[in-house]
Amino acid sequence: MDPFDDSNDETESPRQARLKRFKTIPLKFLVPNAITLLALCLGVTAIRWAMDERFELAVAAIIAATVLDALDGRVARLLKGTSRFGAELDSLADFVNFGVTPALLIYMWSLNSLRNLGWVVALSLVIAMALRLARFNVALEDPEKPKWAVKFFTGVPAPAGAALAMLPMYLGFLGVISDAKAAAPYILVFVAFVAFLIISKIPTFSGKGLGQRVDRDLVLPILAGSVLFTVLLISYPWQMLTLCVFGYLAMLPISWRSYKRHQKADAENNSTA
């Protein structure tokens, strides 16, 4: 079976299957997977930097991996190079980059002062991420999912979960948390809360309902805003990431209410049909 072939031809003969293995693989399949592997390398390198106590570099590597994670799927769709292999590789990279690595970073930065209890909470973040990604992969195959549901994720998505969990580290880099070891009990509670959000059934905005086109009058403001945000993120990374985290948390009740409105409207339409 060719991992880069989405087709499922059960009538294919053994000889055809053998010949298929030796055919060339189009470049369009390699580019998005190379981006995914680069993100994975950043995630694993972040662990090395954390071991050297270069925590700012380690967190920056996770943020860079988040950007690449947002790009690989879009590049695959743009090149029409989506495949089951790419989807599985992306899920594995997400587990490492947004589950294993952030948990280790937070543990080495603060939670190790709590010994076994700190390790248990770090593990809870990893387990929550594994369960969340498995649930996401299964939900993709749900034929009964209504069309409007594509606008929402179930629980906090993997990249956002990692960004939320590392909030105490941003605050530490800003000097708000002066002693990470002394603040470990509070950080432990926060990380456990983030793990709960990740595996919860709280609906969160996915951004997929925004569409592929924008109004002509909004093009320049969107471009200007995007450039300004990027410049501010590069110039003041920890301040901007902290603001993004609090903004995301503030959006959770809004996304929940929006989901309930769609759900109610869908139920009313089904009852009148």
N, C-alpha and C positions, 0 to 999 in steps of 0.2 A: 504493500500500500504506500503510495506517494504522500508524504505528510504535507506537501505543498499543493496537493490537488484536493479541492473541495468536493469533487464529484464522487458518487457512490455507485459505481457500475458493477452490479453483482454478476452480470453476464460476461465479464471480462475473463478470457481464458488464462491459464497459468503462463503460457508463452507470452501473451500480450503483457501480462504483469511483469515478467522478467525483463522484457524489452523496455518497458516503461521506466524501469529503474535507471537505465543508462542514458536516458534522454537528458538534454541540458535543461537547467533550471533558469527561467527568465530572471533578469536582473531586478525586475520589479518586486520579486519576492525577497531578495536579499537585502535591499536598502532598509525597509522598516525593521527587519530582524536585527540588522547591524545597529540601528538606533537603540533597540531594546537591550542588546548586549552591552552597548556603551553605558546605558543607564545602570545595568547590573554591575558593571565594573566600578562605577562611581559609588554605588551602594556598599559594595564590599570594601572599597578603598576607604570609605568613611569609617569603617570599623578599625582599620589600621591607624588612621589619624587619631581616633579616639583613644586607642591604646597608647599613643604618644602624647596624650593629653592636649592635642590640637583640636579642641572641640569646635571652635568656630569654623575651621576648615571642614570638619566632619559634617556639621549641620549644613554648610553651604553645598557640600556634595549631594546631600539628600534633596535639597531644593533644586539643584541642577538636574538630578534624576527625575524629579517631579515634572520639570519642563520637558524632558525627553520622553517621559511616559505620555504626556499630552500630545506629543508630536508623532510618535510611531504609528498609532492607529490612524491618524489623519493622513499621514504619508501613504500608508497602505491603501486606504480608500481612494486617495487621489490617483495613485498609480494602478489601482485595481489589482493590488497584490495581496489581498487578504487570504489567509489560509488557516487551517486548523493548527498547523505547526506554530504559526505566528501567535495565535490566540493562546495556546498553551504556554509558549515561551514568555509571553507578556504577563500571564498570570503568575508564573513562577518568579519572574523578576519583581513583580509587585509585592509578592510575599516577602522576599528578601529585603527590598529597598524600603518598604513602608511598614513591615512587621518586625522582622528580626533586627535590622540595623538600628532603627529608632529605639527599640527596647534596650539594646545593648548600650547605646549612647547614654540614655537616661540613667541606666543602672551604673555605668562607670562614672558618670558625672555626679550623681547624687545618691541614688537608692542603695548603693553598696554599703553605705553606712548603717543601713537597717538589716544587713545580712540576709538571712533566709526570707524574711517578710518582704524585703525589697526585691529579691529575686522572684518570689512568687508573683508579685504584681507586674514585674517586667514580663514574666511568662504569660500572664493573663493578656497582655497587649498582643503578644505573638499569636496566642491561641485565638483571640478575637479576630485578628486579621485573617488567619487561615480560614476560619468559619465564614467570615464575611465574603471572602473571595470565592469560596466553594458555593455559597448561596447565590452569588452574582452569576457564576457560570451556569448554574442550574436554571436560574430565572431567565436566561437568554433563550432557553428552549421551551418556555411556557407558551403554548399556543392560545391559551385563554386570556392572556394579558390584554387589557383594553388599550386602544391606541394612545389615549391621553396619559397612560401610566409611564410612557417613555420619558416624560418630563421629570420623572422623580426616580431617585435611588431609594432602596430600602436600607436605612441606616446611613451612617457617614461613610462615604467612599474611602478607599485605601489611601490615596495621596492626602486628602483632607484630614484623615485620621492621624497620619504621621505628623502633619503640620500642627495639628491641635496638641498632640502628645508632647511635642517639643517646645510648647509655649514657655514652660519654666526655664528652659535653656536660653531662649531669647531674652527673657527678663534678667537672667543672670549675666548675659553679655552686656546688657544695658546698665547693670549695677543695681537694679531694683532688688534682686536677690543677691545679697552680699556673701552669704555663706550657704552654698548648695547642700552641704552635709547637714547643717542645722535645720534647714528648711525641708529636709527629706520627708518627714511625716506628712506635711501638707502636699508635697509633690506626689507622694504615694497615693493620696486620696484623689488628686486630680487625674493621674494616669489611669487609675481604676475607673473613674468616671468616663474618661475618653474610651476605654475598652468597652464599657457598657454602650456608649453611643454607637460604636462601630458595629456591634452585633444586634443592636436594637432594631425594631421595626419602624422607627421614626422616619417618615418620608422626608427626603431632602432633595432640593432642586438639583437636577442633573445638567441643566444648561442645554439639553437637546431639543427643547421646545422653542428655542430662539429662532430657528429657521436658518436657511442658508443665504438669505439675501436681506439687506437692510435698506431702509428708506434713503433716497439720495441726499436729503437734507441732513441726515445723521452721519454721513460718511466722514466728513471733516472733524466733527466733535469726537467721534469714536477713535479716529486715528490720533488726534491730539491727546485724548485721554489715555490711550494705550502707551503712547510715547512718554507722556508725563509719568505714568505709573511705573514704567520700566526704569526711567532715570531715577526716580525716587527710591525704587527698590534697590538699585545698584548703589546709590549714594547713602541711603539710610536703611540697610537691609533689616536690622532687628526691630527698628521702630515700625517699619511697614509691615513686616510679618506679624508683629503683635497686633497692629490695627486690623489686619486681615483676619486673624483668629477671632478677635472679639466681634468683628463684623459678621463672620460666619456663624458664630454662636447666636448672635442676635437674629439671624435669618431663620433659625430652626423653627421657632413658633410660627413664623410667616409661611414657611413651606408646609408645615403640618396643616394649617388652616386652608391653604390652597388645595392640598390633596383632598381634604374632607369635602370641600366644595365640589370638586370634580367627581368624587365618589357619590355624593348626594345627587348631583345632576344625572350621573350615569344610572343610578338606581331608579330615579323618577322616569327617565326615558325608557328603561326596560319594563317598568310597571305599566306604562301607557301604550307600549308596543303591542 
